[in-house]
Amino acid sequence: MPLPRATRPIRVVLADDSALMRKKLREILESDPALEVVASARDGAAAVDAVRAFDPDVVTLDINMPVMDGVTALQTIMNELPRPVLMISSLTQEGALATYECLELGAVDVVPKLGGTISAEIERQSREIIAKVKAAAGARVRRSGAKRLAPQPPPPKPAPAPPARAGGAGAHADRVVAIGVSTGGPKTLQEVVPLLPPDLPAAVVIVQHMPETFTASFARSLGRNSQMPVKEAEAGDTLRNGHVYVARGGKHLIFADRRPANGVMVRYVSQPADALHIPSVDVMMHSAVDVFRSQVVGVLLTGMGSDGADGMVAIRRAGGETIAEDESTCVVFGMPAVAAAKGGAAHVLPCHEVAAKVVSLLRRSR
């Protein structure tokens, strides 16, 4: 009779086509007594077989593997044997696009191999890998009917925007919806952003914990289903109502001081360099308070850890509104739980109710 989860280690199946990488990953995971590697596989087909045979709590998958690649293996697992899957992949451009596709298909999170496909530096990521496997074990996953993404043509060059009416879509934003999200974010945001109307009287700025190579693809994917234009924020962008801006990975997004003639500008900074997450939700939210004062709606969605909790408290203290995702829909109830515990969550809602609440709060505050 199997032991209950609370009294046994987290069981892991790992898959990588490199024997050296499989050895290093096993050593990293089994250095923590709370983790147990029950099987390792050199290709995606063997990984699927191992999941069927060992019924693990968590699976780690590489992308580029023989016989069956990691994306196909993930799709098979999420359709037939749903459980938390963590992608551990290189950060080449091709690998980044495929890894983002995995997040769309239901992977809980991603760990980029800093040194490439066979990374001698993987040991430097030991703490991150162990923490993400443990967080994944508690993640809420559902059977996925998602299909692999079709190749997308380059986005067309946008037509010149029509003159914006004061306060309407396209006008300089004097209010901002500041959204922070981490583990499980790409799928959760697909249940929030597409429900926001095109005439939203505020700009929407998103910090998703994601490496720099992924954020442009993420913004394009989010924009395909949304009623508002979505783009990766560039330094110097002027925030406009009815537009969504996704923070680029690798630096912190902040806001320049308000200038009445030119609106509020996006800036990127490297400090604090010792922040646990770059970009940081807290850094973005504190900057939003500095510039927009009480005209901020803070939203904190699924994610591991506590990033954004202090920012939500700051927004409430400044007179803004805050929404935290309810545990019932969180993939990982970490960041929203800490925000609520600190008093930073005025409203706690399942993710499918967040967009309507944002709209009602903006209308009420006006």
N, C-alpha and C positions, 0 to 999 in steps of 0.2 A: 504494500500500500504506500503510495507516494507521500512524502512529508508535506505539510502545508507550507506555502511560500514563506511565511514568517520564520520557520525553523529550518529552512534549507537554503543553500546558495542559489543565486540566480543562474539558471542553466542557459548556456550560450552555444550556438552553432556559428562558427566563423568560416568564411569562404574567401579565398584569395588564390590566384593562380601561381603566386610566388611561394615556394617552399620556405624561403627565408622569412618572408612576411608572415606566413602562417605561424612559424616558430616564434617570431617576436611578439605577435599579437597574443598568442597563447601565454607566453611568459608575462606579458603586461597584465592580462586579465586575471591570471591565476595568482598574481602577486597580491591580490585582494581576496581574503578568505570568503567574502560575500559573493564571489563569482566562481563559476565552474564551467570550463569548456567541455561540453559533452561530445562534440564532434567537430572536425575541420574538413573542408572540402576544397578541391583545386578548381572546380568549375561550377557553374550555376545549376546544372542538372544534378550533380552530386549534392549540392546544398539543399535543393528541394527534397531529394530523397532522405537526407539527414533530418530535415524538419519533420517529414512524415514518420521517420523511425524513432526520433528522440523527443519530439514534442517540446522544444526548448521555449524558454521565456522570451529570449531575444535572439535575433539573427544579425550578424554583420556581413555585409556583402561588398565586394569590389565591383567595379563596373566592367572592366575589360578582362573577361575570362573565356576560355575555350568551351566548346560544346554548346553551352548556353550562357549568354552574357548576363551581367548582373541585373540589367533592366528587365529582361524577360523573366529571370528568376524571381525578382520582386513581384512582377505582375502575377505570376503563377501563385506565389505564396499569399498575396493579398486577396486573390480571387478564391482560392481553395482552402488555405490554411492561415487565416489572418492572425498576425501577431506583430509586435514591434520589430521593425527592421531599421538598422543603422547602416548608412552607406559610408564606407571608408574608401575614398577614391583620390586619384591624383588631381591636380588643379590645372591640367592643360585645358585649352579652350574647348576642345572636343569633349574632354571628360567633364568639364563644368556644365555644358549643355545637357549631357546625359544625366548628370547627377541632379540637376534641377528637374529634369523629367521625372526622376525617381521621387522627388518630393511631391510632384503632382500626382504620382501614382499611389502615394500613401506611405512612403518612408517617413519615419518619425524625425530623423535628423541626419546630418552629414558631418563627417570628420574629414577634412582635406589632408592628404598626405603632403606634408610640407616639402619633402625632398623628391617628389615624383613617384613613379610607379613602384619602384623598389626603394623604399626610403630608409636610409641609414639613420635618419633623424627621428624615426617613429617613436623611439624611447622618450624623446623630449615631450611627446604628446601623451604620455602615460596617464597623467591626471585627468586630462580632457576626455580620453577614451573611456576610462573607468567611470567617470562621472556621467558621461552620456549613456553608457550601457545601463548604469543603475537607474537613471531617469527614464530610459526607454522601457525598462521592466515595469514601471508603473504607468506607462502611457495607455491611453484609451484608444483602441483601434477598432475599425469596422471592416467588414468584408467589402472589398472594392470591386466595382464594376467598371473602373476607369480603363481606358485603352491608351496605348502608346500615342504620344502626340505626333500629328502629321507635321512634316517639315513646313516651316512658315516662311513665306517670301519676306524680303525686307519691307519694313513699313513704308508706305508712300510718303512723299514729302508733304507736310501739312500745308493746307491752303491758308492764305493770310486770314487772320482772325477778324471778324467784323467788329466795328467799334463797340466797346462794352458800355452798357448803360450803368449808371452809378449804382453800386451795390449789387449788381447782377452778375451772372456768370461771365467770367473773363475780366471783371473789374479787379483792381488791386485789392487784395484780401486784408481786412482789418480784424478778422477772426481766423482761428486755426483749429482744426481737429488733429490732435497729436496722438498718433497710434503707435504703441510699442508691442512687439510680439516676438516670440522666439520659437521653441520647439513646437512643431505642428502648425506653424504659422501660415505657410503657403496655402494649405487647404482651408484653414479657418478664414483667412482673408477673402477667399472666394465666396464665403457666405456672408461677408460684411460689405465689402466695397461695391460689388455689383448692385446692391440694393440702395445705394446712395443716389439721389436724383441729380440730373445734370445741372439743375439750377441751385445747387447747394450754396448758401450764402457764406461760404468759408472755403479756405484751402485745406486740403488733407495732406498731412505729412506722415509717412510711415517709416519707422525704424524696425527692420526685421534683421535679427542676428543671422548674417549670411556673409560668406566671403565675397570680396570685391568682384571676382570673376562671375558670380552668379546674379548680381542685382539687376543688370540690364535685361537679361533674359526673363527674370522674375517680373520686372515692370511690364515688359511687352506682353507676357502671358496674362497678367492681371488686367491689362488694358483691353484684351480681346473680349472679355466678358463684362466690361464695365460700361456704365452710361456716361462716365466722365473721362476725359483724356487722362492717361496715366503715363508717367515718364520717370526715368531715373533722374533724380535731381542733380543739376549741374551748378557749380559755383557761379554765382551771379544771377541765377534764375530769380525772377520776381514772382512772388506767390500771388496766385490769382484765384478768385472764387470759382468753384466748380471744377477744379483741377486737382489731381492727385500726384504727389511727389514721393518717390521711393528713395530713401537715403542710400548712397553708394557705400559699399563695404570698404573697410580698411581705414576710414577716418570718421570723425564725429561730425554730424550735421548740426549747425547752429544757425541762428538768424541774425542778420545785421540790424542795427538800430533802425527804427521806423523813420522813413523820410516821406513827408506828405506827398511830394511830387512824384516820387519814384517807387513807393511801396516798400514792402519788406523783402529783403534779399536773402538768398541761401548762401551760407559760407561753409567751408570745411576746415577743420582744425585737427591737429595731431594730439593736443593735450586735452584731458589727462592721458598720458601714454600708458599709465599703469592700470587703466580701467579694465575690468574683467572682460567686458565686451566692447568691441570697436566695430561698428558704431554703437554708442550707448544710448539707451532710451532715456535714462536719467539726464544725461547731458543735453539731449534735445528738448526734453520737457522743461528743464530749468531755464534754458534759453528762451523757450516759448513764453514762459512767465515774465522773464525780463523784458521782452519786447511787446507782447500782446496783453500783459497784465491779466485782467479778469476775463478777457475775451478768448479763453482757451477751453476746449472740451478735450480732456485727456481720456484715452481709451487704452486699457491694458488687457491684452489677450493672452492666450496660452503660452507657457514657457517655463523652462527650468530656472531656478534661482530667484533673484529679487530685483533685477534691473527694472527700473521704472517705478518701483514702490515709493521711493523718496520723491520722485518727480510728481507723482499723483498727489502726495501730501502737499507739496508746494503749490500745485494748481488749486487745490481746495482752499488753502490758506489765502491765496490771492483773490478768491471769489469766483474762480472758474468752476466748471462742472467736471465730474469724473465718472467713468463707467469701467467696471472690471467684469471680465467674463466669469460666468458661474461655473462651478466645478462640474456640473452635469454635462457640459459640452467641451471642457478643456481636454486637450490631449495630455498635457501635464499641468496640474493645478499648482504652479509654483509662484510665478510672478504676481498673478491676481490675488492669490491667497495672502501673500505678504503685504500687498497694498491694502487689502481689506483689514488685516490685523493691525496695521499702522494707522488706520482711520482715513486712508486715501481714496476709498471707494464709496462715493455717494450712492451709486446704483450698481447692483450686481445682477447681471442678466445672461441668459444663454446667448451664444454668438448670433443666432438667427434673429434676435430681437435688438441687437446693438444698433444697427443702421437706423431703424425707426426711432429709437431713443435719441440718437444724435440729432436727427432732423427736428424732433420735438423740442429738444433743449435749445437748439439754435433759434428756432422760431419764438420760443418763450423769452429768451434773453433779449431778442430784438424788441 
